[in-house]
């Protein structure tokens, strides 16, 4: 598994907290960096959580033959990708927006076993009493925000 993100702060967070390899999709040698993580091949599965039109359109170029693309992020518009490339690779494409009760049970079990923790992704805490004043600057426009929690 490898995580691609344009934000250096988010890449650092993922590398240090989760111990996963990271790559910068805006780097000139992005594809080479990606292939280096998979012994010279492209990814078998791409999970795109960006909701970014360009990233989603490009996802078919990042999978190997027989690969799968899962769109988690939502782009409110039309996506375009190379249909010949899509077919040539025998691509599977899926959309995912909802977790099942079984998913929540699994996460709860993994947390109880100490394999997952809320702190793995949590980067910010916001006091409810100050939220109205800080929301736009500290939440909406905060590029370093990965996951935040509102405290009461």
TANORZI-V64643 format. One record per helix or strand. SS is the DSSP state (2 for helix, 1 for strand). FROM is the first residue (numbers start at 1). TO is the last residue. If there is no record, write none. Layout:
SS,FROM,TO + SS,FROM,TO
This chain:
1,2,4 + 2,8,18 + 1,21,23 + 2,30,37 + 1,43,48 + 2,53,62 + 1,63,71 + 2,83,88 + 1,92,95 + 2,101,112 + 2,118,120 + 1,122,127 + 2,128,140 + 1,147,151
